[in-house]
Protein backbone atom coordinates (compact mmCIF):
# COMPACT_ATOMS: atom_id res chain seq x y z
CA UNK A 1 0.00 0.00 0.00
CA UNK A 2 1.32 3.39 -0.94
CA UNK A 3 1.70 6.22 1.52
CA UNK A 4 -1.67 8.01 1.46
CA UNK A 5 0.11 11.34 2.02
CA UNK A 6 1.50 11.17 -1.53
CA UNK A 7 -0.29 13.38 -3.98
CA UNK A 8 -2.08 11.69 -6.87
CA UNK A 9 0.38 12.99 -9.47
CA UNK A 10 3.44 11.83 -7.51
CA UNK A 11 1.89 8.42 -6.82
CA UNK A 12 1.07 7.96 -10.52
CA UNK A 13 4.62 8.98 -11.44
CA UNK A 14 6.12 6.47 -9.03
CA UNK A 15 3.78 3.66 -10.09
CA UNK A 16 4.66 4.34 -13.72
CA UNK A 17 8.36 4.20 -12.88
CA UNK A 18 7.84 1.00 -10.89
CA UNK A 19 6.12 -0.71 -13.82
CA UNK A 20 8.83 0.45 -16.25
CA UNK A 21 11.54 -0.78 -13.88
CA UNK A 22 9.84 -4.17 -13.54
CA UNK A 23 9.68 -4.47 -17.34
CA UNK A 24 13.38 -3.58 -17.44
CA UNK A 25 14.14 -6.37 -14.95
CA UNK A 26 12.34 -8.84 -17.19
CA UNK A 27 14.15 -7.66 -20.30
CA UNK A 28 17.50 -7.90 -18.53
CA UNK A 29 16.72 -11.41 -17.32
CA UNK A 30 15.66 -12.53 -20.79
CA UNK A 31 18.81 -10.97 -22.24
CA UNK A 32 21.10 -12.43 -19.59
CA UNK A 33 22.45 -8.95 -18.78
CA UNK A 34 23.39 -8.96 -15.10
CA UNK A 35 24.48 -5.32 -15.07
CA UNK A 36 21.18 -4.14 -16.55
CA UNK A 37 19.30 -6.40 -14.15
CA UNK A 38 21.05 -4.85 -11.14
CA UNK A 39 20.30 -1.35 -12.42
CA UNK A 40 16.65 -2.22 -13.04
CA UNK A 41 16.28 -3.80 -9.61
CA UNK A 42 17.73 -0.64 -8.07
CA UNK A 43 15.06 1.34 -9.94
CA UNK A 44 12.36 -0.98 -8.58
CA UNK A 45 13.68 -0.50 -5.06
CA UNK A 46 13.81 3.29 -5.44
CA UNK A 47 10.23 3.43 -6.73
CA UNK A 48 8.97 1.18 -3.93
CA UNK A 49 10.74 3.31 -1.35
CA UNK A 50 9.23 6.42 -2.89
CA UNK A 51 5.78 4.86 -2.66
CA UNK A 52 6.38 3.93 0.97
CA UNK A 53 6.28 0.18 0.31
CA UNK A 54 9.84 -0.27 1.58
CA UNK A 55 11.97 1.55 4.10
CA UNK A 56 10.79 3.22 7.23
CA UNK A 57 7.06 2.92 7.88
CA UNK A 58 5.00 6.00 7.04
CA UNK A 59 2.28 5.05 9.49
CA UNK A 60 2.33 5.39 13.24
CA UNK A 61 -0.47 3.51 14.96
CA UNK A 62 1.48 3.06 18.18
CA UNK A 63 1.46 -0.74 17.87
CA UNK A 64 4.74 -2.65 18.13
CA UNK A 65 6.17 -3.70 14.78
CA UNK A 66 6.64 -7.47 14.55
CA UNK A 67 7.70 -7.40 10.93
CA UNK A 68 10.71 -9.62 10.29
CA UNK A 69 10.05 -11.67 13.42
CA UNK A 70 9.24 -15.36 13.40
CA UNK A 71 5.55 -15.76 14.25
CA UNK A 72 6.44 -18.09 17.13
CA UNK A 73 8.36 -15.22 18.74
CA UNK A 74 5.46 -12.77 18.70
CA UNK A 75 2.12 -12.37 20.43
CA UNK A 76 0.66 -14.13 17.37
CA UNK A 77 2.34 -17.45 18.20
CA UNK A 78 -0.84 -19.24 19.31
CA UNK A 79 -2.77 -17.97 16.28
CA UNK A 80 0.03 -19.22 14.02
CA UNK A 81 0.07 -22.66 15.70
CA UNK A 82 -3.70 -22.89 15.21
CA UNK A 83 -3.32 -22.10 11.50
CA UNK A 84 -0.67 -24.75 10.90
CA UNK A 85 -2.67 -27.54 12.57
CA UNK A 86 -5.39 -27.50 9.94
N, C-alpha and C positions, 0 to 999 in steps of 0.2 A: 504494500500500500504506500502510495506516495504521500509525502508531507502535505497535509491540507493547507498549510500556510503558503505554499507555492501558488503564484498566480497562474491562471489558465494558460497564458501564452508561454510562460517559462516551462510549465509542465509539458505542454505539447512539444516544445523544442527539445526537451530532454528525452521524451518518449521517442521522438523521431530519431534522435541520435542513438538511442539504445537499440532501436530496430536496425538502423544502418550498421551499427557496430556488430550486432549479432549476425547480420548477413555477411559482414566482412570476416567474421570468425569462420563461418561455414565455407566461404570461398577459399580462405587460407588453408583450412583442413583438406578440402578437396584438391587443392594445388600442392599440398605437402610443403607449404612455406611456413616454417616455424617462426621466422622473424615477423612476418605479417600476422601470424596467429597471435603472437605475444602482444603486438601493437593493438590488434583488434580487441583482445581480451582486456587490455588496459583501458580502451575506450568504453567497453561495457562496464567495467568497474567504476569509471569516472561518472558515467551517466547514472548508474544505480546509486552512487553516493550523492549525486546532485538531487535525485528524486527522494532521497531519504530512505532508500531500501537497504543501504549498507552504511556502516559507520556508526557514529553516536546516535542514540535514539532521539527523535525529535519530540517525542511525547514525554509527559511526566505525570503519571497517574499515582505516583507515590508507592506503588507496589514494588516489591523486590524483583529484580530481573534474574530469572533462572535460565536464561538462554545460555547455551553451551554448557549446561550441567546435565549429567546423567539423570534420568527421571527418578531412579532409585535413590538419588541423593537430594531430592527436593520434597516439598510438602505434597507433591503429586505421586509419591511412591505407591501408595495403596491403590490409587486410581489406575496407575500403570499396571500393577500386578493383576488387577481385576480385568483389564483389557487383554492381557496376554494369556489368560486362562481359558478364554473362549475358544 
